[in-house]
Amino acid sequence: MCNDDSAFTDMNVHRLLRKKGIANPEGEWFRCTVKDIQAALLEIQSGVKNEENRTLYFAMRPEQSEAVDRTIAYFKRFKKENPDSQSPNKEEIIKQECYVFAPD
């Protein structure tokens, strides 16, 4: 099952392995490692391109997730308040309120 609760088949895995350049000279069988398969499964399940061929998924720590959420909110707020402006530059970001995250 994918993270979005949709299902995938072996054909999805085959398509991705071929796209990554892994040989399958006789059609059904591929010349690859277990890690190649694990990386393909992770990419299909997560829906995120796995360029590094990682075989494990690690979720962000709560403080990392909070930092990402605050950053997204900042840029959305900036865009809403400045519709004709481009993304803020470094100096504009520094002027904004900064948050320091410390583990509990």
Phi, psi and omega in degrees: 000145176274165180298336179269015179071009174274162181258158174226162182240177177298333179296325176297318179293315180301314181300316181292318179299317177297318180299326179279001176085016179278129186287142171220077188297336183247019175093285186277326186265141180245147173266093183207175179261168175299322180296325176300317180293316180299319180295319178295316179298318179299317180296317181292316182293319184277335183078012181245130180304131185251071183293331182277357183056041176293151180247353179233151178245131177239126177286157177291150173291156182306319181290330176291316179299318178296319179297318178296315179300318180293322179294315178299315180299320180299310183293324176295316180296316179300315181297321180292319182282340183226067187298334182264000183263158174277180179303149181296148176270179185303317182296322179294322179293319182297326180292337182285163178299132181257149179239136176245127182258127177236136179297146179289000000 
